[in-house]
Amino acid sequence: MKIVETTDLTAPHALRRAVFIEEQGIAEVEEWDDLDAEAVHLVALDGDTPLGTARLFVTGDLGKIGRVCVAKPARGTGLGAALIREGCTRLAAAGCTRVQLGAQCSAIPFYEKLGFVAFGPEYDDAGIPHRNMEKPL
C-alpha cells in the first residue's frame, strides 16, 4: 500500500462518489465544490487500485483534512489511519502547527485514537451529524 499526491481527480472523485454519494446518500450538489481546485489530494493505492482518498488545505499555520474516505473492501485495515497520518505529516512539512477536520460523529472515536480532540457544537453537514476536531502537529 502506498499513499501518493495526485492532481488527477479521477480516483478521488470515484472514491468519494462511491462512499459519500452512493453509500451515504449525500446529494451530488453537497459533495462537489470548487475547493477541489485548491486542495492537495492524497490517494491510497494497492498496486494500481485506489482504495482511499483525502484532501488537504493549508491556511497559515492551520492545516485542514477533508473528504476522507476508504473503499468498503479496505475498511478496518488501517488504511484510514494511514491517510490521516500521511496528511498530518504533509501538513506539518508545509509549516502547519495544528490540523482540523470535520468528523462525522460516528467517526469521532476513530479520530480520537489518532490524537484529535472534538471541540464546538455538533452540526449538520449534508444531513449527517458532525463535530469539529483538532490536533497539534
C-alpha positions in Angstrom: 0.0 0.0 0.0 1.3 3.5 -0.8 -0.2 6.9 -0.5 0.6 9.4 -3.2 -0.3 13.0 -4.1 -2.3 13.4 -7.3 -3.5 16.2 -9.5 -5.7 13.8 -11.5 -9.0 13.8 -9.7 -10.4 10.7 -11.4 -9.6 8.4 -8.5 -10.5 10.8 -5.6 -13.8 11.6 -7.3 -14.7 7.9 -8.0 -14.0 7.0 -4.3 -16.0 10.0 -3.0 -18.9 9.1 -5.3 -18.9 5.5 -4.2 -18.7 6.3 -0.4 -20.4 9.6 0.0 -23.0 9.8 -2.8 -23.9 6.1 -3.4 -23.3 4.6 0.1 -24.2 7.5 2.4 -26.8 9.2 0.2 -25.2 12.6 0.1 -26.5 14.7 -2.7 -24.1 15.5 -5.6 -24.6 19.2 -5.1 -23.4 18.8 -1.5 -20.3 16.7 -2.4 -18.8 18.6 -5.3 -17.5 22.1 -4.6 -14.9 24.5 -6.0 -12.4 23.7 -3.3 -11.0 20.6 -5.1 -9.1 23.0 -7.4 -7.1 24.4 -4.4 -6.6 21.3 -2.4 -3.8 18.8 -2.2 -5.3 15.3 -3.0 -4.0 12.1 -1.5 -4.8 8.7 -2.9 -4.0 5.4 -1.2 -3.2 2.7 -3.7 -2.9 -1.1 -3.6 -0.9 -1.6 -6.7 -2.9 0.4 -9.2 -6.2 0.2 -7.3 -7.3 3.4 -5.5 -8.8 2.4 -2.1 -8.8 5.7 -0.1 -8.5 9.4 -0.5 -8.3 12.7 1.5 -7.8 16.3 0.6 -5.6 18.8 2.4 -5.6 22.6 2.8 -3.1 25.0 4.3 -4.1 28.4 5.7 -1.2 29.9 7.5 -0.2 27.6 10.4 -3.6 25.7 10.2 -3.9 22.6 8.2 -7.3 21.0 7.3 -8.1 17.5 6.2 -11.3 16.7 4.5 -13.3 14.4 2.3 -11.6 11.3 3.9 -13.0 8.1 2.6 -11.9 4.5 2.3 -13.5 1.9 -0.1 -15.6 -0.7 1.6 -13.2 -3.6 0.9 -10.3 -1.7 2.6 -12.1 -0.6 5.8 -10.7 -1.9 9.0 -7.3 -2.4 7.5 -5.6 0.7 9.0 -5.8 2.5 5.7 -7.9 5.4 7.0 -5.4 5.9 9.8 -2.6 5.8 7.4 -4.2 8.5 5.3 -4.7 10.7 8.3 -1.1 10.2 9.5 0.2 11.0 6.0 -2.0 14.1 5.8 -0.7 15.3 9.1 2.9 14.6 8.1 2.5 16.6 4.9 0.7 19.5 6.7 3.5 19.7 9.3 6.0 19.8 6.5 4.1 22.7 5.0 4.5 24.6 8.2 1.2 23.9 10.0 1.3 23.7 13.7 -2.2 22.2 14.1 -4.7 20.3 12.0 -8.5 20.4 12.0 -11.2 18.3 10.4 -15.0 18.0 10.4 -15.7 14.5 11.6 -18.9 12.5 11.2 -20.0 11.9 14.8 -19.9 8.2 14.2 -16.1 8.5 13.4 -15.1 10.6 16.4 -13.6 7.6 18.3 -11.5 6.8 15.2 -10.1 10.3 15.1 -9.6 10.4 18.9 -7.3 7.3 18.6 -5.2 9.4 16.2 -4.9 12.3 18.8 -7.7 14.5 17.7 -10.0 16.3 20.2 -13.5 17.4 19.4 -14.5 21.0 20.0 -17.5 23.1 19.4 -21.1 22.0 19.0 -22.5 19.2 16.8 -23.6 20.5 13.4 -25.3 19.1 10.3 -23.3 18.6 7.2 -25.2 17.1 4.2 -27.7 15.5 6.6 -25.0 13.8 8.8 -24.1 15.0 12.3 -20.5 16.3 12.5 -18.2 17.8 15.1 -15.0 19.8 14.5 -11.8 18.2 15.8 -8.3 19.4 16.2 -4.8 18.0 16.8 -1.5 19.8 17.4 1.3 18.9 15.0 
